[in-house]
């Protein structure tokens, strides 16, 4: 379940011990309390304000994924803290067996309905996307749900020609052979005995399997890896960039501060209701009432919550029925219908 808040947010108004007592090891309670709080926010603000878009900013925050290439200005979680990228952060690129995307060149009558590709999406064969001004068709499952992010048109590894090892046959340095189901590269032909198999010869090196946790592959035509029964070498740098605070990331919370504050207060109140609805502290009741009053005043346009107004067909701020029909003065305190 997507959440607007995170666990660290609660530590600003309750202690870690108190929070643990409230949820008692069941973090689903946090999601339930936040859902109830957000329902109250939507009830008051959705008519006049673009609150859904403001909430989406929080919903879209996900943990950093080393497979994703982040542009400057992207936000993500690292160890529970929200960071913003200050420059492009390259993602890890794995070798590929088969084709994941093909450029689609046939006529498409409904081209405007084709969605743009996103690294945070998941795709099945036949799906169509737009990327870099071109249209691509998915040929194989890929994306976040499959733990295999494959950007259309981006190929970072090339496949190496291999053959079965043959006794007493001459090979050139860096030739790749298969022996007993494993791949070997010829490191040196000096003083080699062509009758000795690659497993027993010091002139051959065993090629290791691709390891996504190994983030120091060399950008070299001889940096061989085995993946999916084939051997590859990197076309481009296949490693993800290291995250460095102050260099390519900084702490930055893009969520609306007013929404964050009031949703947090309402959520904590809802958590207390789950534990003991008849024994809620006066502090939590006061916070709850203050936030409800803020929502009520914002819904009546008495205060500016710093959330963009919704616009009507004439590109003007929408007005509810009472305001549009009976307003005689734009001062909310002189308008009898704004009660």
KOLMARSE-876149 format. One record per residue (C-alpha): residue number from 1; residue in one letter; x, y, z. Coordinates in steps of 0.001 Angstrom, whole numbers. Example, Ala and Ser with C-alpha at 12.3 -4.5 7.8 and 13.67 -1.06 7.14 Angstrom:
# residues 2
+------+------+---------+---------+---------+
: mipa : voti :      c1 :      c2 :      c3 :
+------+------+---------+---------+---------+
:    1 :    A :   12300 :   -4500 :    7800 :
:    2 :    S :   13670 :   -1060 :    7140 :
+------+------+---------+---------+---------+
# end
This chain:
# residues 339
+------+------+---------+---------+---------+
: mipa : voti :      c1 :      c2 :      c3 :
+------+------+---------+---------+---------+
:    1 :    X :       0 :       0 :       0 :
:    2 :    X :    1380 :    3415 :    -985 :
:    3 :    X :    1783 :    5856 :    1875 :
:    4 :    X :    2074 :    9631 :    2010 :
:    5 :    X :    3949 :    9608 :    5323 :
:    6 :    X :    6911 :    7544 :    6453 :
:    7 :    X :    7775 :    6129 :    9872 :
:    8 :    X :   10349 :    8833 :   10587 :
:    9 :    X :    7666 :   11516 :   10230 :
:   10 :    X :    5943 :   10250 :   13378 :
:   11 :    X :    9081 :   10669 :   15460 :
:   12 :    X :    8620 :   14427 :   15213 :
:   13 :    X :    5605 :   14337 :   17531 :
:   14 :    X :    5865 :   10993 :   19362 :
:   15 :    X :    8799 :    9034 :   20706 :
:   16 :    X :    9976 :    5844 :   19062 :
:   17 :    X :    8813 :    3855 :   22102 :
:   18 :    X :    5355 :    5461 :   22004 :
:   19 :    X :    5041 :    4750 :   18284 :
:   20 :    X :    5923 :    1107 :   18842 :
:   21 :    X :    3250 :     870 :   21527 :
:   22 :    X :     708 :    2362 :   19136 :
:   23 :    X :    1368 :     -25 :   16263 :
:   24 :    X :    2586 :   -3008 :   18349 :
:   25 :    X :    4709 :   -4348 :   15530 :
:   26 :    X :    1921 :   -4082 :   12962 :
:   27 :    X :    2817 :   -1359 :   10452 :
:   28 :    X :    -457 :   -1913 :    8638 :
:   29 :    X :   -1960 :     228 :   11390 :
:   30 :    X :      86 :    3181 :   10123 :
:   31 :    X :   -1314 :    2787 :    6632 :
:   32 :    X :   -4842 :    2464 :    8022 :
:   33 :    X :   -4492 :    5585 :   10156 :
:   34 :    X :   -3034 :    7575 :    7276 :
:   35 :    X :   -5831 :    6435 :    4990 :
:   36 :    X :   -8413 :    7725 :    7455 :
:   37 :    X :   -6536 :   11020 :    7811 :
:   38 :    X :   -6273 :   11502 :    4061 :
:   39 :    X :   -9977 :   10789 :    3637 :
:   40 :    X :  -10657 :   13737 :    5940 :
:   41 :    X :   -8284 :   15937 :    3936 :
:   42 :    X :   -9949 :   14998 :     655 :
:   43 :    X :  -13402 :   15538 :    2110 :
:   44 :    X :  -12567 :   19139 :    2968 :
:   45 :    X :  -10160 :   20193 :     197 :
:   46 :    X :  -10863 :   18185 :   -2958 :
:   47 :    X :  -13625 :   20498 :   -4174 :
:   48 :    X :  -11545 :   23659 :   -4406 :
:   49 :    X :   -7896 :   22582 :   -4427 :
:   50 :    X :   -5581 :   20325 :   -6434 :
:   51 :    X :   -5010 :   18285 :   -3310 :
:   52 :    X :   -4874 :   14996 :   -5217 :
:   53 :    X :   -1808 :   16202 :   -7122 :
:   54 :    X :    -181 :   17364 :   -3883 :
:   55 :    X :    -802 :   13962 :   -2286 :
:   56 :    X :     589 :   12175 :   -5329 :
:   57 :    X :    3982 :   13738 :   -4647 :
:   58 :    X :    4166 :   11729 :   -1431 :
:   59 :    X :    2678 :    8576 :   -2924 :
:   60 :    X :    5270 :    8601 :   -5707 :
:   61 :    X :    8235 :    8512 :   -3307 :
:   62 :    X :    9811 :    5051 :   -3393 :
:   63 :    X :   13144 :    3652 :   -2208 :
:   64 :    X :   16207 :    4254 :   -4373 :
:   65 :    X :   16572 :    1563 :   -7028 :
:   66 :    X :   20094 :    1097 :   -8459 :
:   67 :    X :   18566 :    -105 :  -11745 :
:   68 :    X :   16975 :    3297 :  -12383 :
:   69 :    X :   18811 :    6201 :  -14006 :
:   70 :    X :   17631 :    9307 :  -12142 :
:   71 :    X :   17582 :   12767 :  -13708 :
:   72 :    X :   18560 :   15787 :  -11653 :
:   73 :    X :   15686 :   16782 :   -9379 :
:   74 :    X :   14315 :   13290 :   -8714 :
:   75 :    X :   13302 :   12353 :   -5162 :
:   76 :    X :   13617 :    8958 :   -3480 :
:   77 :    X :   14144 :    7281 :    -118 :
:   78 :    X :   17527 :    6085 :    1113 :
:   79 :    X :   17432 :    4373 :    4534 :
:   80 :    X :   14136 :    6082 :    5343 :
:   81 :    X :   15385 :    9599 :    4461 :
:   82 :    X :   14155 :   11540 :    1434 :
:   83 :    X :   16859 :   12803 :    -914 :
:   84 :    X :   16867 :   14816 :   -4126 :
:   85 :    X :   19327 :   14113 :   -6918 :
:   86 :    X :   21396 :   17162 :   -7853 :
:   87 :    X :   22790 :   15620 :  -11016 :
:   88 :    X :   22112 :   12613 :  -13216 :
:   89 :    X :   22626 :    9315 :  -11354 :
:   90 :    X :   23292 :    6450 :  -13741 :
:   91 :    X :   21591 :    3152 :  -13017 :
:   92 :    X :   22920 :    -381 :  -13221 :
:   93 :    X :   22524 :   -2113 :  -16577 :
:   94 :    X :   22384 :   -5897 :  -16781 :
:   95 :    X :   23093 :   -8060 :  -19838 :
:   96 :    X :   20049 :   -9136 :  -21810 :
:   97 :    X :   19049 :  -12456 :  -23307 :
:   98 :    X :   16777 :  -11819 :  -26253 :
:   99 :    X :   15058 :   -8601 :  -27274 :
:  100 :    X :   12985 :   -6612 :  -24800 :
:  101 :    X :   11866 :   -3771 :  -27063 :
:  102 :    X :   11620 :   -3196 :  -30786 :
:  103 :    X :   11028 :      73 :  -32535 :
:  104 :    X :    7521 :     103 :  -33982 :
:  105 :    X :    7428 :    1672 :  -37431 :
:  106 :    X :    3945 :     737 :  -38588 :
:  107 :    X :    1125 :    3284 :  -38750 :
:  108 :    X :    -739 :    3834 :  -35481 :
:  109 :    X :   -4012 :    5787 :  -35752 :
:  110 :    X :   -4232 :    6474 :  -32000 :
:  111 :    X :    -626 :    7498 :  -31395 :
:  112 :    X :   -1631 :   10188 :  -28890 :
:  113 :    X :   -3071 :    7515 :  -26605 :
:  114 :    X :     247 :    5674 :  -26282 :
:  115 :    X :    1796 :    6340 :  -22836 :
:  116 :    X :    5342 :    7528 :  -22307 :
:  117 :    X :    7847 :    4987 :  -21055 :
:  118 :    X :    8753 :    5167 :  -17367 :
:  119 :    X :   11435 :    3219 :  -15559 :
:  120 :    X :    8978 :    2776 :  -12700 :
:  121 :    X :    6484 :     929 :  -14866 :
:  122 :    X :    6084 :   -2756 :  -15684 :
:  123 :    X :    5496 :   -4022 :  -19196 :
:  124 :    X :    4231 :   -7157 :  -20908 :
:  125 :    X :    4701 :   -8339 :  -24495 :
:  126 :    X :    2625 :   -6201 :  -26846 :
:  127 :    X :    2638 :   -3056 :  -24693 :
:  128 :    X :    3406 :     138 :  -26601 :
:  129 :    X :    5305 :    3154 :  -25250 :
:  130 :    X :    6792 :    6428 :  -26431 :
:  131 :    X :   10432 :    7144 :  -25674 :
:  132 :    X :   12832 :    9722 :  -27114 :
:  133 :    X :   10364 :   10628 :  -29839 :
:  134 :    X :    9963 :    7035 :  -30998 :
:  135 :    X :    7403 :    4305 :  -30427 :
:  136 :    X :    8472 :     939 :  -29044 :
:  137 :    X :    6682 :   -2365 :  -28636 :
:  138 :    X :    7487 :   -4606 :  -25677 :
:  139 :    X :    8784 :   -8037 :  -26673 :
:  140 :    X :    9490 :   -9517 :  -23244 :
:  141 :    X :    8402 :   -8948 :  -19655 :
:  142 :    X :   10369 :   -6181 :  -17947 :
:  143 :    X :   10034 :   -3421 :  -15389 :
:  144 :    X :    9793 :   -2883 :  -11652 :
:  145 :    X :    7475 :   -5836 :  -10993 :
:  146 :    X :    9923 :   -8182 :  -12711 :
:  147 :    X :   13070 :   -6710 :  -11110 :
:  148 :    X :   14402 :   -6196 :  -14621 :
:  149 :    X :   14352 :   -2598 :  -15857 :
:  150 :    X :   15062 :   -2430 :  -19588 :
:  151 :    X :   15051 :    1007 :  -21184 :
:  152 :    X :   13965 :     992 :  -24850 :
:  153 :    X :   16861 :    1443 :  -27232 :
:  154 :    X :   19522 :    1166 :  -24517 :
:  155 :    X :   21897 :   -1779 :  -24935 :
:  156 :    X :   24903 :   -1786 :  -22633 :
:  157 :    X :   26338 :   -5265 :  -23159 :
:  158 :    X :   27422 :   -7078 :  -26303 :
:  159 :    X :   27346 :  -10854 :  -26709 :
:  160 :    X :   30651 :  -12658 :  -27279 :
:  161 :    X :   31047 :  -15412 :  -29870 :
:  162 :    X :   31791 :  -18716 :  -28136 :
:  163 :    X :   32540 :  -22287 :  -29237 :
:  164 :    X :   33080 :  -25665 :  -27648 :
:  165 :    X :   36691 :  -26307 :  -26679 :
:  166 :    X :   38457 :  -28697 :  -29061 :
:  167 :    X :   41606 :  -30504 :  -28020 :
:  168 :    X :   44819 :  -29552 :  -29853 :
:  169 :    X :   43183 :  -26570 :  -31533 :
:  170 :    X :   44937 :  -23208 :  -31548 :
:  171 :    X :   43146 :  -20201 :  -29984 :
:  172 :    X :   43933 :  -16504 :  -29770 :
:  173 :    X :   44138 :  -14526 :  -26495 :
:  174 :    X :   40658 :  -13611 :  -25185 :
:  175 :    X :   38929 :  -16260 :  -27261 :
:  176 :    X :   36034 :  -17778 :  -25302 :
:  177 :    X :   35258 :  -21476 :  -25203 :
:  178 :    X :   32797 :  -23700 :  -23407 :
:  179 :    X :   34029 :  -26740 :  -21506 :
:  180 :    X :   31869 :  -28987 :  -19316 :
:  181 :    X :   29090 :  -26405 :  -19333 :
:  182 :    X :   31312 :  -23505 :  -18200 :
:  183 :    X :   32950 :  -20678 :  -20116 :
:  184 :    X :   36671 :  -19918 :  -20204 :
:  185 :    X :   38710 :  -17092 :  -21753 :
:  186 :    X :   42276 :  -17580 :  -23006 :
:  187 :    X :   44427 :  -15233 :  -20941 :
:  188 :    X :   47778 :  -16059 :  -22529 :
:  189 :    X :   49041 :  -18463 :  -25205 :
:  190 :    X :   52609 :  -18424 :  -23868 :
:  191 :    X :   53936 :  -21964 :  -23225 :
:  192 :    X :   50422 :  -23347 :  -23566 :
:  193 :    X :   49716 :  -27022 :  -24028 :
:  194 :    X :   46806 :  -27224 :  -26458 :
:  195 :    X :   46047 :  -30729 :  -25235 :
:  196 :    X :   45277 :  -29560 :  -21680 :
:  197 :    X :   41647 :  -28629 :  -21126 :
:  198 :    X :   40760 :  -25107 :  -19934 :
:  199 :    X :   39789 :  -26309 :  -16457 :
:  200 :    X :   43260 :  -27725 :  -15791 :
:  201 :    X :   45306 :  -25140 :  -17690 :
:  202 :    X :   46647 :  -21961 :  -16075 :
:  203 :    X :   46432 :  -20207 :  -19447 :
:  204 :    X :   42654 :  -20150 :  -19321 :
:  205 :    X :   40475 :  -18189 :  -16932 :
:  206 :    X :   37019 :  -19170 :  -15761 :
:  207 :    X :   34410 :  -16542 :  -16632 :
:  208 :    X :   32231 :  -15659 :  -13657 :
:  209 :    X :   28479 :  -15130 :  -13680 :
:  210 :    X :   27064 :  -11631 :  -13777 :
:  211 :    X :   26411 :  -10398 :  -10245 :
:  212 :    X :   24120 :   -7364 :   -9876 :
:  213 :    X :   25602 :   -6688 :   -6439 :
:  214 :    X :   29073 :   -6345 :   -7951 :
:  215 :    X :   29171 :   -2704 :   -8973 :
:  216 :    X :   32730 :   -2360 :  -10228 :
:  217 :    X :   32751 :   -3932 :  -13670 :
:  218 :    X :   35407 :   -2418 :  -15923 :
:  219 :    X :   34405 :    -729 :  -19137 :
:  220 :    X :   36519 :   -3071 :  -21236 :
:  221 :    X :   36038 :   -5392 :  -24216 :
:  222 :    X :   37644 :   -8156 :  -22155 :
:  223 :    X :   35443 :   -7782 :  -19060 :
:  224 :    X :   33547 :  -10998 :  -19696 :
:  225 :    X :   30565 :  -12188 :  -17675 :
:  226 :    X :   28287 :  -15186 :  -18069 :
:  227 :    X :   24574 :  -14458 :  -18083 :
:  228 :    X :   21730 :  -16731 :  -19095 :
:  229 :    X :   23990 :  -19265 :  -20805 :
:  230 :    X :   25886 :  -16706 :  -22897 :
:  231 :    X :   28954 :  -14482 :  -22462 :
:  232 :    X :   28849 :  -10686 :  -22597 :
:  233 :    X :   31168 :   -7681 :  -22410 :
:  234 :    X :   30119 :   -4062 :  -21648 :
:  235 :    X :   29486 :   -1597 :  -24461 :
:  236 :    X :   29153 :    1242 :  -21971 :
:  237 :    X :   29711 :    1683 :  -18242 :
:  238 :    X :   27303 :    -892 :  -16729 :
:  239 :    X :   27662 :     218 :  -13107 :
:  240 :    X :   25337 :    2420 :  -11095 :
:  241 :    X :   26739 :    5657 :   -9712 :
:  242 :    X :   27577 :    5750 :   -6027 :
:  243 :    X :   25298 :    7963 :   -3961 :
:  244 :    X :   27259 :   10753 :   -2243 :
:  245 :    X :   25542 :   13289 :      -4 :
:  246 :    X :   26565 :   16777 :   -1069 :
:  247 :    X :   27777 :   15587 :   -4454 :
:  248 :    X :   24862 :   13978 :   -6280 :
:  249 :    X :   22156 :   13898 :   -3584 :
:  250 :    X :   20947 :   16205 :    -817 :
:  251 :    X :   18228 :   15832 :    1792 :
:  252 :    X :   15032 :   17407 :     487 :
:  253 :    X :   11372 :   16709 :    1191 :
:  254 :    X :    9068 :   17619 :   -1733 :
:  255 :    X :    5831 :   16915 :     143 :
:  256 :    X :    3513 :   19804 :     901 :
:  257 :    X :    4464 :   20947 :    4435 :
:  258 :    X :     916 :   21878 :    5476 :
:  259 :    X :    -533 :   18605 :    4256 :
:  260 :    X :    2263 :   16658 :    5897 :
:  261 :    X :    1741 :   18407 :    9247 :
:  262 :    X :   -2018 :   17982 :    9383 :
:  263 :    X :   -2134 :   14444 :    7969 :
:  264 :    X :     424 :   13477 :   10597 :
:  265 :    X :   -1649 :   14947 :   13418 :
:  266 :    X :   -4818 :   13281 :   12182 :
:  267 :    X :   -3050 :    9958 :   11692 :
:  268 :    X :   -1651 :    9952 :   15233 :
:  269 :    X :   -5141 :   10684 :   16555 :
:  270 :    X :   -6509 :    7771 :   14484 :
:  271 :    X :   -3798 :    5482 :   15903 :
:  272 :    X :   -4844 :    6377 :   19439 :
:  273 :    X :   -8461 :    5625 :   18513 :
:  274 :    X :   -7431 :    2141 :   17437 :
:  275 :    X :   -5848 :    1490 :   20847 :
:  276 :    X :   -8267 :    3183 :   23224 :
:  277 :    X :  -10968 :    5402 :   21689 :
:  278 :    X :  -12235 :    6500 :   25096 :
:  279 :    X :   -8832 :    7360 :   26535 :
:  280 :    X :   -7102 :    9767 :   24140 :
:  281 :    X :   -4757 :   12374 :   25578 :
:  282 :    X :   -5805 :   16024 :   25532 :
:  283 :    X :   -2743 :   16856 :   23442 :
:  284 :    X :   -3835 :   14560 :   20640 :
:  285 :    X :   -7405 :   15823 :   20823 :
:  286 :    X :   -6193 :   19436 :   20603 :
:  287 :    X :   -3973 :   18619 :   17605 :
:  288 :    X :   -6865 :   16851 :   15925 :
:  289 :    X :   -9287 :   19731 :   16493 :
:  290 :    X :   -6702 :   22274 :   15298 :
:  291 :    X :   -6132 :   20362 :   12079 :
:  292 :    X :   -9853 :   19902 :   11433 :
:  293 :    X :  -10330 :   23655 :   11970 :
:  294 :    X :   -7534 :   24354 :    9486 :
:  295 :    X :   -9168 :   22065 :    6929 :
:  296 :    X :  -12553 :   23668 :    7496 :
:  297 :    X :  -11196 :   27198 :    7075 :
:  298 :    X :   -9274 :   26173 :    3957 :
:  299 :    X :  -12390 :   24592 :    2456 :
:  300 :    X :  -14302 :   27844 :    3058 :
:  301 :    X :  -11502 :   29858 :    1455 :
:  302 :    X :  -10883 :   31735 :    4706 :
:  303 :    X :   -7195 :   30834 :    4666 :
:  304 :    X :   -4728 :   30060 :    1921 :
:  305 :    X :   -3393 :   26507 :    2396 :
:  306 :    X :    -727 :   27140 :    -281 :
:  307 :    X :   -2246 :   24441 :   -2507 :
:  308 :    X :   -3076 :   25375 :   -6127 :
:  309 :    X :   -6759 :   26026 :   -6746 :
:  310 :    X :   -8760 :   23870 :   -9131 :
:  311 :    X :   -9700 :   25673 :  -12341 :
:  312 :    X :  -12948 :   25551 :  -14274 :
:  313 :    X :  -13447 :   25431 :  -18049 :
:  314 :    X :  -12651 :   29151 :  -18269 :
:  315 :    X :   -9351 :   28656 :  -16448 :
:  316 :    X :  -10688 :   30396 :  -13350 :
:  317 :    X :  -10725 :   29038 :   -9779 :
:  318 :    X :  -13758 :   26846 :   -9225 :
:  319 :    X :  -16353 :   27901 :   -6669 :
:  320 :    X :  -18733 :   25688 :   -4760 :
:  321 :    X :  -22486 :   26070 :   -5201 :
:  322 :    X :  -23012 :   28432 :   -2263 :
:  323 :    X :  -20116 :   30685 :   -3212 :
:  324 :    X :  -21009 :   30831 :   -6893 :
:  325 :    X :  -24708 :   31475 :   -6308 :
:  326 :    X :  -24959 :   33662 :   -3248 :
:  327 :    X :  -21658 :   35431 :   -2729 :
:  328 :    X :  -22090 :   39185 :   -2475 :
:  329 :    X :  -18723 :   40050 :    -976 :
:  330 :    X :  -15346 :   38370 :   -1514 :
:  331 :    X :  -14423 :   38854 :    2124 :
:  332 :    X :  -15264 :   35373 :    3519 :
:  333 :    X :  -16182 :   36843 :    6899 :
:  334 :    X :  -18860 :   39008 :    5249 :
:  335 :    X :  -20316 :   36163 :    3237 :
:  336 :    X :  -23214 :   34539 :    5160 :
:  337 :    X :  -23134 :   31431 :    2993 :
:  338 :    X :  -19524 :   30641 :    3919 :
:  339 :    X :  -20351 :   29187 :    7312 :
+------+------+---------+---------+---------+
# end
